[in-house]
Amino acid sequence: MTSAAKKIFEDALALPSEERAELIVALEDSLDASGASLTDAWRAELARRVEAVERGASQLVSGDAVDARLLAALGR
């Protein structure tokens, strides 16, 4: 994820739940135009993950931190 996309994501997390849900739908609709779409299962998974973050059951990790962990695990 680019730094611009990370910033947008962080800003989106600050939105109320209803606005985030609307944003997810709008983004998904924009993918439909390219032939890609989310299945009902993926929509449910996204909703589950957003809810887990909101209640503090999941911790967000930056892409840079994930990359660093992977490189460390691979010994690079």
Buried (B, 14 or more C-beta within 10 A) or exposed (E): EEEEEEEEEEEBEEEEEEEBBEEBEEEBEEEEEEEEEBEEEEBEEBBEEBEEEEEEEEEEEEEEEEEEEEEEEEEE
